[in-house]
Amino acid sequence: MAQTSIWWVLAGAVIALELLTGTFYLLMLALGLVGAAIAAHLGASTALQLVVAAVVGGGFVLAWRSYKQKIPSAPPASTNRDVNLDVGETVQVDEWKPDGTSSVKYRGAHWDVAIDAGLTPSPGLHRIVEIIGSRLVVRKL
């Protein structure tokens, strides 16, 4: 089997493995193998093909990792308005139990409510800051 064919088969195998595992970094390594296949087509020595595979694949991995570290991570789903549309909405809490919980009617149903950590419960209008299961965590406006 020709060296070019070996590189292409390895690239295809790594891409198939990426599809099975969902590890995006394997695609970056597959690009290194494609680079080595192109180097083999151009008549490079085996050592140079290995160097191309390592430099191109490793370079793409480092570049992607650097890019991902610069992007801020999304907040957890329980506090993310993109996931829970109730986050940011308001509810009226009329009275609090001694344990810092209450019950409110919201969207046509009764919900358990808890005050955000470190805050003192007081009646009035509150904003939903997090949803944990069927409990709304609120903060006074």
N, C-alpha and C positions, 0 to 999 in steps of 0.2 A: 504494500500500500504506500502511495506517495506521501511525503511529509505534509503536503497541502491538505490532502484528504484527512489525515490524522487530526490536524488542527481544526478543520471544519466539523468533523465528527465530535471532537471534544467540545467545541463551542455549542453544537446542537445538544449534546448531553447536559451541559451546564444550564442551558436555557430550559430544557425539559425539567431538570431538577429544581430550577427556580419556579417553574409553574406548579410543581408539586408542593413546594415549601412556602412560596410567597416571599422569599428573601430577596429584596431588590438588589442587594449587594452582589448576588450571583450574576445579575445582568451586567454589572460593571466588569466582573471578572470575565464574562463571556466576550465582552468587547476587547479585552486583552488577548483572548484566544483568536478572535477574528483578526486583530492586528498581526499576530504571529502567522496566521494563514496567509495574509497579504504579503508579509515579509518573505514567506516561503515561495509564493508565486513570483516574487521579484528576484529570487535566487539567493537569498541571504543564507548564511551558514546556520547550522542548528543552534549554536551558541547565541548567535544574534537573534534568532527567532525566540529563544527562551527569554532573552533580555527584553525584547519588544513585548512579549506577553506579560512579563512582570511589570515593566514600566507603564505600559498602557493600562492594564487592568488595575494595578495598584494606584496609579495616578487618578483614574476615574473613581475608585473607592475613596481615596482621600479627598478629592474634590467634592463628591456627594456628601461625605460626612461633614466637611466644613460648611457646605451649603445648609445642611439640615440643622447644624448647631446655631446658625445665625437666625433661623426662623423661630419665633417664640412658639412654644407648645400651646395647644388649645387647653382651655380650662377643663376640669373633669365634667363629665356628662351631667352630673347632678346640679352643677352651677352654670352650665353653658346654655345660654338662651337659644342658640342654634339647634340644640337637642330638645330642651324642655321649654316650650313656649310660655309656660306659666312663670318662669323666672323673670322677675321684674314687674309682674302684675301686683296689684294691691288687694288687700283684704282688710275688713273691719273686724278687730278683735274687741269684744265688749268686756270680757273679764278673763282673768288668768287664774289657774289653779296654783296652789302653793308650790307645786313641783316645776313650775315654769312652762306648763303646757296649757292648751286650750282647744276648743273645737269651734270651727267656723263653717258657715255655708259658703261654698265657692263653686261656681259652675254647676249649680243644681245638686250638689252633693255635700255631705258633711265630711270635713277633713280635720285630722288632728294637726295642731299647730304647735311648734316649739319656738322659743325665742333664740336668736343667734347667740352663740357662746360669748360670755362675758357681759351681756347686756341685762339690764333690769326690766322685767316685764311691766308694761303699763298699757291701759286700754287705749284704743284709738286706731288710726289707720296705719297699716304696716305693709312693707314691700316684701315680696317673696324673694329670698336670696338663694335658696337651695331646696331641692326636693329629695328626700330620703325615703324611698319606698312610697308609702301613702301619707307621709308626714311632710308638711310644709314648714320650712325653717324661715322665720321672718325677722325683719329689722324694722324698728319704728321709724316712720318718716319724720 
